[in-house]
Amino acid sequence: MTVSAVPEKKTLWTIDPAHSHVEFAVKHLMISTVRGRFGELTGQVTADEDLRDAEVEASIDSASIDTRQADRDTHLRSADFFDAENHPTMTFKSTRVEPQGDGGLRVAGNLTIKGITKEVVLSVMPEGRGKDPWGGERAGFTATTKINRRDFGLTWNQALETGGVVVGDEIKISIDTELVKS
């Protein structure tokens, strides 16, 4: 007689867009940092209890970019950067999840920006889990990563007289997300 392990049931969690956001930071003129955010994030996570086999899918509305400066935001939506008219969403789909010794997770996946897909690795930390006032279950996570914007076709720049460029290549990304158990 063979005993086989019963697969653990996976649970679907949905990103709560009202309590989740994606922020970024990039060097400006090589002397300061510009920060911005994307206001529209949707997605889901399907996972077992220990998250080892988690499947993450997320989508960001490219036009929802907000750097608190209207002219800059308009330029970022243009073909020089995100080309939001032709590429309205950026997507992430996980390919593997690895537990880390500090209780965090290393989530690798395919990030697609402006039609170009590259693997990125997110450092993810669980922030807690509990019941909301309406009887639902929620879980919070933070994630960080860095990308080179040129890898995704975001190549617009201008050289400075004093050396350097207007926009740095390295983009630091920070994600705070609250998930609702379905």
ZADREN-415392 format. One record per residue: x, y, z of N, C-alpha, C in turn. Coordinates in pm, whole numbers, plus 50000, padded with zeros to 5 digits. Each point is the difference from the previous one (the first is absolute). Layout:
BEGIN
XYZXYZXYZ...
***
This chain:
BEGIN
500844988350000499165011750000500895012450000499705009449914500775012349988499245011450065500715007550081499405011850063500495012249923499075007949953500405012149929499555012250078500805010349991499685012450070498825006749931499105004950080498865007349947500475014449976499855005049877500465013649975499195010050082500735009650055499355010450080499205009149907498825003450044499145008649920500595014149994500005005749880500495013649983498875009850019500355011650050499035010650028500265011649906498925006049952500105011749915499905012650086500975008949982500025013050066499985010649890499245010550020499895010849901500655012550056500765007149917500615012750043498895010250027500065006350115499065010850033500625012949947499505005449887500645011749940499925012650085499035000650090499875011750088501065000250109500614988450025501004999150107501334994249949500275002349872501244995149940500555010649906501315000649989500595009449905501414995949960500395005149883501344997749947500675013649991501165001250063500775012549995501344997449933500595010649946501314998849938500835012250034501314998549987500935010950023501094999249894500385011849945501025000649896500795012950018501274999649968500855012050010499625010149892499985012750038499715011149908501215009350001500515003049881501185008749984501214994950077499954987250039501094993450071500255005950139499095008650048500215006450131498844998450096498834996149952498864998450089499184987949955499004996750079499164988549969498575004549978499414995549890498595002349973499264987350038498905001750072499174988650040498635001449936499424988849970498674999949944499294987150036498774999149953499224988150029499054997249885499494988049999498954996249907498754997950083498915006649963498794999750080499084988349976500194992649892499084989149970500754986849987499804991550099500644986950010498914989550022500004989349921499074989050019500784987049993499394989350049500664987149989499524990150103500674988650000499634989450092501204991350034499864993150112501004990350045499254987250031500474989049944499454986850032501114992750074499694995550123501074994350083499474989850098500914991150041499714991250112500405007650127499854993750113500235006950127501435005250016501014992549956501385004450022500575008549885499195002549898500345008949888501094994649907500494987950023501084994749917499604998449853498764997049976499534998149864499105011549955500235011750053499165011649966500135003649853498895004149944499975005149864499495014450010500805009349951499685014250011499795005849861498925007249983499745007249876499545014050037500625010049939499625013950029500065008249873499185010449997499945008949885499935014450050500775008749936500045014250036499575008149880499125009550021499575009149894501125010349978500634999549882501125009049969499625014750011498775003349961499575013950002499725005250140499994991250100499715004350137501245005450072501075002649925501235005350058499765013750062500615002450116499835012750071501325003550069500635010749951501225005150064499765013650065498735003750009499585012950058500435011849914500234997749871500365010749908499374996549865498945007149963499174996549884500794999249870500875009749972500764999749874500914987849993500654996750111500884988250002499164987449981498844999250065499154988249985499554998249856499655011049932499614999449860501154994749915501225004750028501174995149926500234985250027499844995750124500204985950034498974990949933498795005049975498984992249931500254999249849500845008949948500255001049855500884988649950500184999649867500834989749936501475000950045500445011650052501375001150051500244990550117498944996950075500144991350117499054988149991498875000450069499114988350011499114997749879499825010049916499134998749883498674993850042499365006450097498784994750061498874997949900499985007749894498954998249900500104986349932501224995749969500224987249933500314988550096500415003350121500344990050102499325004050131498684998050008499255005150114500284993250134500604988049996500284993250127501424994750005500494999250121501234992950032499564987850079500654988649981499554987950068501184992850066499664992550104500974991250067499324986650019500724989249967499514986450022501154991950059499794994850119501074992650068500324987049928501254995950015500454987149946500504990750109500435005650113500424991750114500045008450127499804993150111500035006350133500934991950087500945006850066500954993150087499985006550138499774992050105500045005650135501425004450034500115010750077501295005150045500104997950151501204999650052500234997350141499435010450094499755012049952499495010750086498475000450006499354989649947498544999649997499425006249874500865005549918499545006249876499974989949886499695005149884499924991949880500795006649889500544992049914500625004749876499064995849889499365009849937499014997049896500575004449866500294990349915500505002849865498824999549904500075008349897498924999749903500305008649880499075000049907500135007649876499285013350012500755010649986499465013650000499965004749856498855004949957499845005249865499675014850007500875008049939499805014449990500205003649853499075007449946500105005049863500234988549900499384988350028500104988649911501274991950012500875003650093501264992850020499944992550132500314987149996499924991550119501404996050045500265002050128501284996150062499704993950136500884991050043499854994450135500485010350103499235001350106500415008050116499794991550125500695003750106499864993050127499575010150105498894996850067499485008450108500414994250134500465008550090500214996150140498715003550073499314989750049498675001850058500034996850148499365008750080499874997650144498524999950038499564989750071498635000150052499905010650110498915007450001499815010750099498934996650102499294989049979498974995950096498774994849930499154994150082498794993849948498955000750109498755002649961498945000550100498645002349940499015000250088498625002349960499745015049991499205003849900499575013949991498675001550074499525012450018498755002050076498774993749937500074995749876498864994449928500064984749994500944994050071500094985550005500904993749894500595008249915500904994949898501404998150055500814992849926501394998050039500905007849906501015006650058500925008249922501444996450038500905002649903501444997950024500755011449933501045004750066500795011049946501424995749968500545005849893501374996949956500675012749949501315000850017500795010249933500994992849910500355006749891500964994149906500885011149943501234996549972500925009649938500804993249891500435008049904500904995349896500625012149933500964997549914500625010449917500014994949858499775009149905500114996449859500805010849928500514996549884500605009849911498935003549897499595012549997498905004149913500314997549852501275000549962500384997849860499694985749955500014990650094499674986149968498574998749949499165009750031498594999749962499665010449894501005004949929499755009449892499705014250045500265003050126499795013550053501345007449990500325004549878501355004849972500145015149987498895007550003500095014549983500935005950106500825009549957500885007150093500575012249930500635008650076500745011449947501305001150076501085002849927501315002050064500035014050062500725001150110500185012950068501335006149960500055013149992501255007149968501104996450097499634998250125500974997350105500364985350013499514991849909500204985550008498784993550063499824987749973498834993150053498805001649910498854995750050498765000149922498845004750088498895003149934498825004850072499394989050086499854987849944499324989150070500964988350019500114995250124500824988350029499404987449940500824989849985499544987349942499394990750105500525000350123499524990850104498695005350060499004991250003498715003350060499814991050122499805006250115499694992450121498484999250011499504988050020498564997750006499644994750138498935005550056499494995950130498504997649989499564988650048498594996149989499474997050140498875005950031499264996650121498654994849954499664987950042498744994549954499244993250113498705001749993499094993350093499154990649917499964987650040499254989749929498744996450079498934997149927498744995850059499754985449960499774991650099499754985849972498654998649932499984992849888498744998149926499224988250057
***
